Amino acid sequence: MNYDKNLYQLSFNDLHGHRLSIQLDIAQPNPQGQKLFLPAWIPGSYLLRDFSRQIESIQAFSNGNPITINKTANHEWLCAPCKGPLTISYVVYAWDLSVRSAHIDDSHAFFNGTSVFLGVEGQEQQPCLVHLERPATKPDWKVYTSLPEATAYPAAAKRHDFGLYEAPNYDALIDHPFEIGTPQYIQFTAYGASHELVFTGTAPALDLERIADDVKKICEAQIALFEPESKYVPFLDSSDRYVFMTMVTADGYGGLEHRSSTALMAPRSGLPTLSADKTKKTKGYLDFLGLVSHEYFHTWNVKRIKPAAFAPYDLLRENHTKLLWVFEGFTSYYDELMLWRSGLIDQSTFLKRQADNLNAVMRTGGRYKQSTAESSFDTWTRFYKQDENSPNALVSYYSKGALVALALDLHIQHHSQNQYSLDDVMRLMWQRYGRDFYTKQAIGVPENAMPALILEATGVDTSELIHRYAEGREDPPLVDLFALHDIILQKKSTSTTPSLDVRLKQNQQDVELATVYENGAAHLAGLSAGDVVIAINGLRVQSASQLEQLLGTYPMGSQVECHVFRRDELRTYKVTIQPSIIESFEFINHHESD
């Protein structure tokens, strides 16, 4: 094929070996030597993933003749100078079952562009073509992606078929993942825009109609939030459809946003079946709908409203920002709020789920050591690299960021006499930074802009709240803020049975200390994460429940002898067991009004 644009031809000729063969034809390479790169990370997941390590082989040719190609850095290559078109032939190993990378076998092929599409340095703003070749052994496979078909070319793909697709530039090319195979599929429209739901993996008797009806309500609620009058659908700037791609597994959970689609992973137990009671929503199903809501909200907040540090992305190194408490925290708040506003849960359920998040944050001692702004900046080296001590040292800009968003919303509503809310802030950010991001000037939110933006949108000064609860390490005063709205949030302390104050991990017949909480009984006695508990006062321990039962037989303040293996060394510690005092919050006597 001869085209005047850079062309990526993808062949799935080794499904059993999980390999993807790619030929990149560069129409006009740099005559001084063409540089190539592969992103080191994928936007939305803030960790250097080093995708280039999965390139098994790479060769370069010009006019059919081999030319030298050398790797010059972890993610970069340089081709020798040549005249005329340049062809790069390379093979990617794709066996990462996650939403971030690529996974190929004889049942399906899923990949993100950051894992497979080499970038052509100096030509990042040029249009790109992608040609998908159907595997000879898979005549029934179909293609699901939000990347538009290359309709101007004879080889253009038809909807859900192999063939030619087109991206306006490299940034767009890597922002439309592909799911290829024979998934379960359903389509719906929200305010006239097409949305597709795709489920890959074993999910017997899946109630697609019910899921589509519920997801449609979420989509329409979010569209109406940002564009209450026009109902303008944001992804129409880059595609004529939005695609939810869900990999169904036994226990996987997560999502990654893209400009016109999202890749999700969900446990099959959380998805409704045709035999399920349609009047009830299980916690697992609400968690799935919350995940859908979260990733769809990113269509506005992150994919188009971005921190200035992401406009544009530097794909070869870390992009630091202190604002992920806004972009992930606000999104985590709104994902639940949209379930309520769409009618999928009532107010009491919404408040219960807010209390659950609050209680989870309150059990994290790391919130006294790290602010959400610091957590955001350090996400590259700490949040995405958590270890056994992370609960003692870190705070989540997702979960505590959601509490900050809730506090700001309650504060704004009260001090504006319910004339304004956080919605007005989101709409101002959308109009100023997001709506025209891909069509006009791409600018992001400056690091210190939030107090002024909130003041402009609502007339309410929140600078002190942001300073104390987002940039500082204090807990948002949610009890007092809810009281301003005649909602009672009560704090209570519960004393548990005697414990080591640890998080346990069951390994077959061994009980391992996964986390030792700071200043708890185990910590004070000298026990460490990774220790395997084998006996308490001479009695063998084989399960977490047995350990808890044994400890429960002793009075508070008792000293017990704890035998553990640390690596292959037997050690003995004397532990004074105490109750764990758990502080939690719940809403009291709150019933949704008629």
C-alpha positions as CSV (number, residue, x, y, z in Angstrom):
1,M,0.0,0.0,0.0
2,N,1.3,3.5,-0.9
3,Y,0.0,6.4,1.1
4,D,1.2,10.0,1.6
5,K,0.7,9.5,5.4
6,N,2.6,7.4,7.9
7,L,1.0,3.9,7.9
8,Y,0.9,1.3,10.6
9,Q,0.0,-2.2,9.3
10,L,-0.8,-4.7,12.1
11,S,-0.8,-8.5,11.6
12,F,-2.0,-11.0,14.1
13,N,0.0,-13.9,12.8
14,D,1.1,-15.5,16.1
15,L,-1.9,-15.5,18.4
16,H,-0.6,-18.5,20.4
17,G,2.7,-16.7,21.0
18,H,0.9,-13.5,21.9
19,R,2.8,-11.5,19.3
20,L,1.7,-8.6,17.2
21,S,3.7,-7.8,14.0
22,I,3.8,-4.2,12.9
23,Q,5.1,-2.5,9.8
24,L,5.4,1.3,10.0
25,D,5.8,3.0,6.6
26,I,7.2,6.5,7.0
27,A,6.5,8.4,3.8
28,Q,9.0,11.3,4.3
29,P,11.6,10.4,6.9
30,N,14.1,12.9,8.2
31,P,17.0,12.7,5.6
32,Q,19.5,13.3,8.4
33,G,18.3,10.2,10.2
34,Q,14.9,9.4,11.5
35,K,14.3,9.2,15.3
36,L,11.6,7.0,16.7
37,F,10.2,6.6,20.2
38,L,7.6,4.5,22.1
39,P,5.8,6.1,25.1
40,A,7.3,5.2,28.5
41,W,3.8,5.5,30.2
42,I,0.2,5.7,29.3
43,P,-1.8,8.9,30.2
44,G,-4.2,8.2,33.0
45,S,-1.8,5.7,34.7
46,Y,1.0,7.7,36.3
47,L,3.9,5.2,36.3
48,L,6.7,4.7,33.9
49,R,5.7,1.3,32.3
50,D,8.6,0.9,29.9
51,F,6.5,-0.5,27.1
52,S,9.5,-0.7,24.9
53,R,10.8,-3.7,26.7
54,Q,8.1,-5.8,24.9
55,I,9.5,-5.0,21.5
56,E,11.2,-8.3,20.6
57,S,12.8,-7.4,17.3
58,I,13.0,-4.3,15.1
59,Q,14.4,-3.7,11.6
60,A,14.6,-0.8,9.2
61,F,14.5,-0.8,5.4
62,S,14.6,1.9,2.7
63,N,13.5,1.0,-0.8
64,G,13.8,-2.7,0.1
65,N,17.3,-2.4,1.4
66,P,18.2,-2.9,5.1
67,I,19.5,0.2,7.0
68,T,21.0,0.5,10.4
69,I,18.7,1.2,13.4
70,N,20.2,1.7,16.8
71,K,18.5,2.1,20.2
72,T,19.8,5.3,21.7
73,A,17.8,5.4,25.0
74,N,15.3,3.3,26.9
75,H,12.5,4.3,24.6
76,E,14.2,5.8,21.6
77,W,15.8,4.6,18.3
78,L,17.7,6.3,15.5
79,C,17.7,5.1,11.9
80,A,20.6,5.8,9.5
81,P,20.1,8.5,7.0
82,C,18.2,7.3,3.9
83,K,16.5,8.7,0.8
84,G,12.8,8.0,0.1
85,P,10.3,6.1,2.2
86,L,11.4,4.3,5.4
87,T,9.9,1.0,6.6
88,I,10.2,-0.1,10.2
89,S,9.3,-3.7,10.9
90,Y,8.9,-4.8,14.5
91,V,7.3,-7.4,16.8
92,V,5.5,-6.6,20.1
93,Y,5.0,-9.3,22.8
94,A,1.4,-8.7,24.1
95,W,0.6,-10.7,27.2
96,D,-0.4,-8.1,29.9
97,L,-4.0,-8.7,31.0
98,S,-4.7,-5.1,32.1
99,V,-6.3,-2.0,30.9
100,R,-2.9,-0.3,30.4
101,S,-1.1,-2.4,27.8
102,A,-1.8,-5.2,25.3
103,H,-3.1,-8.7,25.5
104,I,-3.4,-11.1,22.6
105,D,-4.3,-14.8,22.4
106,D,-6.6,-17.0,20.4
107,S,-9.7,-15.6,22.1
108,H,-9.2,-11.8,21.5
109,A,-6.8,-9.0,20.9
110,F,-6.7,-5.9,23.1
111,F,-4.2,-3.1,22.8
112,N,-3.5,0.5,23.7
113,G,-1.6,2.6,21.1
114,T,1.1,3.5,23.7
115,S,2.1,-0.2,23.7
116,V,2.4,-0.7,20.0
117,F,2.6,2.5,17.9
118,L,6.1,3.9,17.5
119,G,6.2,7.6,17.3
120,V,8.0,9.4,14.5
121,E,9.9,12.3,16.0
122,G,9.2,15.6,14.3
123,Q,6.0,14.3,12.7
124,E,3.8,14.0,15.8
125,Q,1.3,16.4,14.3
126,Q,0.9,14.6,11.0
127,P,-2.1,12.3,10.3
128,C,-1.6,8.6,10.8
129,L,-3.2,5.5,9.1
130,V,-3.7,2.1,10.7
131,H,-4.4,-1.0,8.7
132,L,-5.7,-4.0,10.6
133,E,-5.2,-7.4,8.8
134,R,-7.7,-10.1,9.7
135,P,-6.1,-13.2,11.2
136,A,-6.6,-16.1,8.7
137,T,-7.9,-18.4,11.5
138,K,-10.5,-15.9,12.8
139,P,-13.1,-15.2,10.2
140,D,-15.7,-14.2,12.8
141,W,-13.6,-11.6,14.7
142,K,-14.8,-8.0,14.7
143,V,-13.1,-4.7,15.6
144,Y,-14.3,-2.3,18.3
145,T,-12.7,1.0,18.7
146,S,-13.5,4.7,18.7
147,L,-10.8,5.5,16.2
148,P,-12.6,6.7,13.0
149,E,-12.5,4.7,9.8
150,A,-10.4,6.2,7.0
151,T,-13.4,6.9,4.9
152,A,-11.5,8.8,2.2
153,Y,-9.5,5.7,1.2
154,P,-10.7,2.6,-0.8
155,A,-9.4,0.3,1.8
156,A,-11.3,2.0,4.6
157,A,-12.7,-0.3,7.3
158,K,-16.4,-0.7,7.6
159,R,-17.9,-0.4,11.0
160,H,-16.6,-3.2,13.3
161,D,-14.4,-4.6,10.5
162,F,-10.8,-4.9,9.6
163,G,-9.3,-2.4,7.2
164,L,-8.0,1.1,7.3
165,Y,-8.5,3.6,10.2
166,E,-7.2,7.2,10.6
167,A,-6.0,9.5,13.3
168,P,-5.4,13.3,12.9
169,N,-2.1,13.1,14.8
170,Y,0.0,10.8,17.0
171,D,-1.6,12.0,20.3
172,A,-5.0,10.9,18.9
173,L,-3.5,7.6,17.5
174,I,-2.5,6.4,21.0
175,D,-5.8,7.5,22.6
176,H,-8.2,5.0,20.9
177,P,-7.6,1.5,22.2
178,F,-8.8,-1.6,20.2
179,E,-10.8,-4.6,21.3
180,I,-10.9,-7.3,18.6
181,G,-12.7,-10.7,18.8
182,T,-16.2,-11.9,19.4
183,P,-17.4,-10.1,22.6
184,Q,-20.9,-9.5,23.7
185,Y,-22.1,-6.2,22.4
186,I,-25.0,-3.7,22.7
187,Q,-25.4,-0.1,21.5
188,F,-27.5,2.8,22.8
189,T,-27.8,6.5,22.2
190,A,-27.5,9.3,24.7
191,Y,-28.7,12.7,23.5
192,G,-28.4,11.4,20.0
193,A,-24.8,10.2,20.3
194,S,-23.9,6.5,19.8
195,H,-22.5,4.6,22.7
196,E,-21.2,1.0,22.5
197,L,-20.8,-1.6,25.3
198,V,-18.4,-4.4,24.7
199,F,-17.8,-7.3,27.1
200,T,-14.9,-9.7,26.5
201,G,-14.4,-12.9,28.5
202,T,-16.8,-15.5,29.9
203,A,-20.0,-13.8,31.2
204,P,-22.9,-16.2,30.9
205,A,-26.5,-14.9,30.5
206,L,-25.3,-11.2,30.8
207,D,-28.3,-8.8,31.0
208,L,-27.0,-6.4,28.3
209,E,-30.3,-4.5,28.0
210,R,-30.3,-3.7,31.7
211,I,-26.7,-2.6,31.7
212,A,-27.3,-0.4,28.7
213,D,-30.3,1.2,30.2
214,D,-28.4,2.0,33.4
215,V,-25.3,3.2,31.7
216,K,-27.4,5.5,29.4
217,K,-28.8,7.2,32.5
218,I,-25.3,7.9,33.8
219,C,-24.1,9.3,30.4
220,E,-27.1,11.6,30.0
221,A,-26.8,12.9,33.6
222,Q,-23.1,13.8,33.0
223,I,-23.8,15.3,29.6
224,A,-26.5,17.5,31.2
225,L,-24.2,18.5,33.9
226,F,-21.6,20.1,31.6
227,E,-24.0,21.2,28.8
228,P,-27.4,21.7,30.5
229,E,-28.9,23.6,27.5
230,S,-27.2,22.3,24.3
231,K,-26.5,18.7,25.6
232,Y,-23.4,18.8,23.5
233,V,-21.5,15.5,23.6
234,P,-17.8,16.0,24.1
235,F,-16.3,13.1,22.2
236,L,-17.8,14.3,18.9
237,D,-14.6,16.3,18.5
238,S,-12.7,13.1,17.9
239,S,-15.2,10.3,17.0
240,D,-18.8,9.6,16.2
241,R,-19.1,7.1,19.0
242,Y,-18.1,6.2,22.5
243,V,-16.9,2.7,23.3
244,F,-17.0,1.0,26.8
245,M,-14.6,-2.0,26.5
246,T,-14.9,-4.3,29.5
247,M,-12.7,-7.3,30.2
248,V,-14.7,-9.7,32.4
249,T,-12.5,-11.7,34.8
250,A,-12.9,-13.6,38.1
251,D,-11.7,-10.7,40.3
252,G,-10.1,-7.9,38.3
253,Y,-11.2,-4.3,38.7
254,G,-10.1,-1.1,37.2
255,G,-10.4,1.4,34.3
256,L,-8.5,3.7,32.1
257,E,-10.0,6.7,30.3
258,H,-9.5,7.8,26.7
259,R,-10.9,10.7,24.8
260,S,-13.8,8.7,23.2
261,S,-13.6,5.4,25.0
262,T,-12.6,3.6,28.1
263,A,-11.0,0.2,28.9
264,L,-12.5,-1.5,32.0
265,M,-11.9,-4.6,33.9
266,A,-14.7,-6.0,36.1
267,P,-15.4,-9.3,38.0
268,R,-18.2,-11.3,36.5
269,S,-19.9,-11.7,39.9
270,G,-20.7,-7.9,39.8
271,L,-22.5,-8.0,36.5
272,P,-26.2,-8.6,36.3
273,T,-27.5,-11.8,34.6
274,L,-30.9,-12.4,33.0
275,S,-32.1,-14.3,36.0
276,A,-31.2,-11.6,38.6
277,D,-33.8,-9.6,40.4
278,K,-34.1,-6.4,38.3
279,T,-35.4,-4.4,41.2
280,K,-32.2,-4.8,43.2
281,K,-28.7,-3.7,42.6
282,T,-25.9,-5.6,44.3
283,K,-22.9,-3.8,45.8
284,G,-20.8,-5.4,43.0
285,Y,-23.1,-4.0,40.3
286,L,-23.1,-0.6,41.9
287,D,-19.3,-0.7,42.0
288,F,-19.3,-1.5,38.3
289,L,-21.7,1.3,37.5
290,G,-19.5,3.6,39.7
291,L,-16.5,2.6,37.6
292,V,-18.3,3.3,34.4
293,S,-19.4,6.7,35.8
294,H,-15.8,7.5,36.9
295,E,-14.2,6.8,33.5
296,Y,-17.0,8.5,31.5
297,F,-16.6,11.6,33.7
298,H,-13.0,11.7,32.6
299,T,-14.2,12.4,29.1
300,W,-14.5,16.0,30.4
301,N,-12.3,16.0,33.5
302,V,-8.7,14.9,32.4
303,K,-9.1,14.1,28.7
304,R,-10.1,17.7,27.9
305,I,-9.9,19.7,31.1
306,K,-6.3,19.0,31.9
307,P,-3.6,20.3,34.3
308,A,-1.2,22.5,32.5
309,A,1.5,19.9,33.1
310,F,-0.4,17.6,30.7
311,A,-0.9,20.1,27.9
312,P,0.8,18.5,26.1
313,Y,2.0,15.2,27.6
314,D,5.7,14.4,27.6
315,L,5.4,10.7,26.9
316,L,9.1,9.8,27.7
317,R,9.3,11.0,31.3
318,E,7.2,11.8,34.4
319,N,4.8,14.8,34.1
320,H,4.5,16.2,37.7
321,T,1.4,18.0,38.9
322,K,-0.1,18.7,42.3
323,L,-3.6,18.8,40.9
324,L,-4.6,15.1,40.7
325,W,-6.8,15.7,43.7
326,V,-8.9,17.8,41.3
327,F,-8.7,15.6,38.3
328,E,-9.0,12.2,40.1
329,G,-10.5,13.3,43.4
330,F,-13.3,15.4,41.9
331,T,-14.0,12.6,39.4
332,S,-14.2,10.1,42.3
333,Y,-16.8,12.4,44.0
334,Y,-18.8,12.9,40.9
335,D,-18.9,9.2,39.9
336,E,-21.1,8.5,42.9
337,L,-23.0,11.7,42.7
338,M,-23.9,10.8,39.1
339,L,-25.3,7.5,40.2
340,W,-27.7,9.4,42.5
341,R,-28.6,12.1,40.0
342,S,-29.3,9.5,37.4
343,G,-31.7,7.7,39.7
344,L,-29.7,4.5,40.0
345,I,-29.3,5.0,43.8
346,D,-31.3,7.1,46.3
347,Q,-29.9,9.7,48.5
348,S,-29.5,7.4,51.5
349,T,-27.4,5.0,49.5
350,F,-25.3,7.9,48.2
351,L,-24.6,9.0,51.7
352,K,-23.8,5.5,52.9
353,R,-21.2,5.1,50.1
354,Q,-19.8,8.5,51.1
355,A,-19.5,7.3,54.6
356,D,-17.7,4.1,53.4
357,N,-15.1,6.2,51.6
358,L,-14.7,8.5,54.6
359,N,-14.1,5.5,56.9
360,A,-11.6,4.0,54.5
361,V,-9.6,7.3,54.5
362,M,-9.8,7.6,58.3
363,R,-8.2,4.2,58.6
364,T,-5.2,5.4,56.6
365,G,-2.5,6.8,59.0
366,G,-0.6,8.1,56.0
367,R,-3.0,11.0,55.7
368,Y,-1.1,12.7,58.6
369,K,2.1,12.5,56.7
370,Q,1.1,13.4,53.1
371,S,-1.4,15.8,51.6
372,T,-3.4,15.0,48.5
373,A,-1.4,17.6,46.6
374,E,1.8,15.9,47.7
375,S,0.3,12.5,46.9
376,S,-0.4,13.8,43.4
377,F,3.1,15.0,42.8
378,D,4.6,11.8,44.1
379,T,2.3,9.5,42.3
380,W,5.1,8.4,39.9
381,T,7.3,7.1,42.6
382,R,5.0,6.3,45.5
383,F,1.3,5.9,44.8
384,Y,1.7,3.5,41.9
385,K,4.6,1.7,43.7
386,Q,2.9,0.9,47.0
387,D,4.4,-1.6,49.4
388,E,3.7,-3.0,52.8
389,N,4.2,0.3,54.6
390,S,2.1,2.4,52.2
391,P,-1.0,2.6,54.5
392,N,1.3,4.2,57.2
393,A,2.9,6.6,54.8
394,L,0.5,7.6,51.9
395,V,-2.9,9.1,51.3
396,S,-4.9,8.5,48.1
397,Y,-5.6,11.6,46.0
398,Y,-8.6,9.6,44.7
399,S,-10.4,8.8,48.0
400,K,-9.3,11.8,50.1
401,G,-9.6,14.0,47.0
402,A,-13.2,12.9,46.8
403,L,-13.7,14.0,50.4
404,V,-12.2,17.4,49.6
405,A,-14.5,17.7,46.7
406,L,-17.5,16.9,48.9
407,A,-16.4,19.4,51.5
408,L,-16.0,22.1,48.8
409,D,-19.4,21.3,47.4
410,L,-21.1,21.5,50.8
411,H,-19.2,24.8,51.7
412,I,-20.1,26.4,48.3
413,Q,-23.7,25.5,48.6
414,H,-24.1,26.8,52.1
415,H,-22.2,30.1,51.6
416,S,-24.0,30.9,48.4
417,Q,-27.4,30.1,49.9
418,N,-27.7,27.2,47.5
419,Q,-27.3,29.4,44.5
420,Y,-24.1,27.7,43.4
421,S,-22.3,24.4,43.8
422,L,-19.3,22.5,42.6
423,D,-21.2,22.0,39.3
424,D,-20.6,25.6,38.5
425,V,-16.9,25.2,38.9
426,M,-16.8,22.2,36.6
427,R,-18.8,24.1,34.0
428,L,-16.5,27.1,34.1
429,M,-13.4,24.8,33.8
430,W,-15.1,23.0,30.9
431,Q,-15.9,26.2,29.0
432,R,-12.5,27.7,29.6
433,Y,-10.2,24.8,29.3
434,G,-12.0,21.7,28.0
435,R,-14.6,22.3,25.3
436,D,-12.1,23.5,22.6
437,F,-9.1,21.5,23.8
438,Y,-8.8,19.3,20.6
439,T,-10.3,21.8,18.2
440,K,-8.6,25.1,19.1
441,Q,-5.9,26.1,21.6
442,A,-4.9,23.3,24.0
443,I,-4.3,24.9,27.3
444,G,-4.4,23.4,30.8
445,V,-5.3,24.5,34.3
446,P,-2.4,26.2,36.1
447,E,-1.1,24.6,39.3
448,N,-2.4,27.4,41.6
449,A,-5.6,28.2,39.8
450,M,-8.3,26.4,41.8
451,P,-9.1,29.1,44.5
452,A,-9.6,31.8,41.9
453,L,-11.6,29.5,39.6
454,I,-14.0,28.6,42.4
455,L,-14.3,32.2,43.5
456,E,-15.1,33.3,39.9
457,A,-17.6,30.5,39.3
458,T,-19.5,30.8,42.7
459,G,-18.5,34.0,44.5
460,V,-17.3,31.8,47.4
461,D,-13.8,32.0,48.8
462,T,-12.4,28.5,49.3
463,S,-8.7,29.3,49.5
464,E,-8.5,28.4,53.2
465,L,-10.2,25.0,52.7
466,I,-7.9,24.2,49.8
467,H,-4.9,25.2,51.8
468,R,-5.8,23.1,54.9
469,Y,-7.4,20.0,53.4
470,A,-5.9,19.6,49.9
471,E,-2.5,21.2,50.2
472,G,-2.4,20.5,54.0
473,R,-2.9,17.3,56.0
474,E,-6.0,18.1,58.0
475,D,-9.2,16.1,57.7
476,P,-12.1,18.0,56.1
477,P,-14.7,18.9,58.7
478,L,-17.5,16.9,57.1
479,V,-19.5,16.6,60.4
480,D,-19.8,20.3,60.7
481,L,-20.4,20.8,56.9
482,F,-23.2,18.3,56.7
483,A,-24.8,19.8,59.8
484,L,-25.1,23.1,57.9
485,H,-27.4,21.2,55.6
486,D,-29.4,19.5,58.4
487,I,-27.7,16.1,57.8
488,I,-26.3,14.4,60.8
489,L,-22.9,12.6,60.3
490,Q,-21.9,11.0,63.5
491,K,-18.5,9.9,64.6
492,K,-18.2,6.8,66.8
493,S,-15.4,4.7,68.2
494,T,-15.6,0.9,68.3
495,S,-13.3,-1.3,70.3
496,T,-12.4,-4.6,68.6
497,T,-11.4,-7.8,70.2
498,P,-7.7,-8.2,71.0
499,S,-5.5,-8.0,67.9
500,L,-2.0,-7.5,66.6
501,D,-3.2,-4.4,64.7
502,V,-2.0,-5.7,61.3
503,R,-3.3,-6.5,57.9
504,L,-3.0,-10.3,57.2
505,K,-2.3,-12.2,54.1
506,Q,-3.3,-15.9,53.8
507,N,-0.7,-18.1,51.9
508,Q,-2.0,-21.6,51.8
509,Q,-1.5,-22.8,55.4
510,D,0.6,-19.8,56.4
511,V,-0.5,-16.5,57.8
512,E,1.7,-13.6,56.7
513,L,1.8,-10.0,58.1
514,A,1.0,-7.9,55.0
515,T,1.1,-4.6,56.8
516,V,2.1,-3.7,60.4
517,Y,0.2,-0.6,61.4
518,E,2.3,2.1,63.0
519,N,2.1,2.2,66.8
520,G,0.0,-1.0,67.0
521,A,0.7,-4.0,69.1
522,A,2.8,-5.8,66.5
523,H,4.8,-2.7,65.7
524,L,5.6,-2.1,69.3
525,A,6.6,-5.7,69.9
526,G,9.0,-5.7,66.9
527,L,7.1,-7.7,64.4
528,S,7.4,-6.7,60.7
529,A,5.6,-7.0,57.4
530,G,6.5,-10.3,55.8
531,D,6.8,-12.2,59.0
532,V,4.9,-15.5,58.9
533,V,3.0,-16.3,62.1
534,I,3.3,-20.0,63.0
535,A,2.2,-20.1,66.7
536,I,0.7,-18.1,69.6
537,N,1.8,-19.3,73.0
538,G,2.8,-22.7,71.5
539,L,-0.4,-23.2,69.5
540,R,0.0,-23.5,65.8
541,V,-1.6,-20.9,63.6
542,Q,-2.8,-22.0,60.1
543,S,-5.4,-19.3,59.1
544,A,-6.2,-15.7,59.8
545,S,-9.5,-16.7,61.5
546,Q,-7.7,-19.1,63.8
547,L,-5.2,-16.3,64.7
548,E,-8.1,-14.0,65.6
549,Q,-9.8,-16.7,67.6
550,L,-6.7,-17.5,69.6
551,L,-6.0,-13.8,70.4
552,G,-9.7,-13.5,71.4
553,T,-9.2,-16.0,74.2
554,Y,-6.9,-13.7,76.2
555,P,-7.9,-10.7,78.3
556,M,-7.0,-7.2,77.1
557,G,-3.4,-6.3,78.0
558,S,-2.2,-9.9,78.0
559,Q,1.3,-10.6,76.8
560,V,1.5,-13.5,74.4
561,E,4.5,-15.3,72.8
562,C,4.4,-15.0,69.0
563,H,6.5,-17.4,67.0
564,V,7.2,-16.2,63.4
565,F,9.5,-17.0,60.5
566,R,11.3,-14.0,59.2
567,R,12.7,-15.3,55.9
568,D,14.0,-18.7,57.0
569,E,14.8,-17.7,60.6
570,L,12.6,-18.6,63.5
571,R,12.0,-15.7,65.9
572,T,10.0,-15.2,69.0
573,Y,8.4,-11.9,70.2
574,K,6.4,-11.0,73.2
575,V,3.3,-9.0,72.2
576,T,1.0,-7.1,74.5
577,I,-2.3,-7.4,72.8
578,Q,-4.7,-4.5,72.9
579,P,-8.0,-3.7,71.3
580,S,-8.0,-1.7,68.1
581,I,-10.0,1.4,68.5
582,I,-11.7,2.0,65.1
583,E,-13.2,5.4,64.5
584,S,-15.9,5.5,62.0
585,F,-18.7,7.7,60.7
586,E,-22.3,7.0,59.8
587,F,-25.3,9.1,58.9
588,I,-28.0,9.1,61.5
589,N,-31.8,9.0,60.9
590,H,-31.5,10.3,57.4
591,H,-34.3,9.3,55.1
592,E,-34.8,10.6,51.6
593,S,-37.8,12.8,51.4
594,D,-40.7,12.0,49.1
